[in-house]
Amino acid sequence: MDMVTLRAPFLLSLSLFLFTTLAAQQPRMLKTIIVDAGHGGKDYGAHGAYEGGLGSYEKNVTLAISNKLVAELRRQLPDVKIVPTRTTDIYQSPPEKAEIANNNKGDLFICIHADAVALKTGRRQIGTREETRHKITYTGKGKKKKKKSTPYTVTVPVYEHFKIGSQRRGTSMWLFAAHKTSDKLKAVMRNEGEEDMEIETDTDSSSYDQIDFSQPEYKMMASVHANRYQLKSIKLAEFIDQEVEKTERPALGINQRQKGIWVLQATNMPAVLVETGFITNYHDERYLNSDEGQQEIAECITRAVKRYKEQLESQKPAGASTATDNSRAEQQVLKEAGKQMKSEGH
Ligand SMILES: [Zn+2]
């Protein structure tokens, strides 16, 4: 009896969630796009703190790119409502970001981030200095024993430590990984039934440690997201990757991540995260901080969104079985994405 009373509210909210999810799935139209500038305010994100670096912060880069992306999308898709999560340097928790997306009934959620890798520390000698040391000698024995300290000078090298910028550069696409292994993820992408979600808490990032990832509603959201939106998310990620490939910078493909990507699976819509470039790489950091670089990324994403929109809206309306209704095009995209899918994170 206790079980029933405890479970009833949860089941009610669950069925409401599933109902709204199904209802939202019906129209194959791209009406609203949410653009999320990653981090913000007290959450600085990654830092370009290496020798020769600009010392820029991810939150500022993501905001600049987001603002350009919003402008570009509005210019090229005037009939689509574009909703930025933030347009200034403010802090929003991941649930707040997800709430903005869900409240605006977005059909697509695009997160803008910049990548970073742990930097190696280098050391070099920058000079020498004189150091006084003491030679200790003893004279006498027993109670008459005396300590004698004789100073002498030595020349010692002086070193300086510095962070070495990373080699890795380029743009990569990230999806919320519903499962730990890519095999399992592919199984979900083929819609071969639901499995238990495993959601890890992100203890590295202060912005995420407030969330209890074990709550059933979050697990359920992850499950629904994986089943309903994964194909569309992959499709958009593929298009963005292809557009980046046409530029002079490396397109690093589609990846999945377990941690710190909570905001993607908490949105009731297809969602992708763009790691625009490495803020820890000399060339990428300059690119990410330049007007030209920011604009190029905004245009790549906009072209990809237009292709996604055209494909989405040219499909025949889905019938009752939307959950397993994958067009041939979707299957093809899925196949190719599966081939490229890398299971490694960083
Ligand atoms: Zn980030």
Boltz pocket constraint, residues with backbone or C-beta under 6 A from the ligand:
constraints:
  - pocket:
      binder: B
      contacts: [[A, 38], [A, 39], [A, 45], [A, 46], [A, 58], [A, 112], [A, 113], [A, 114]]
      max_distance: 6.0
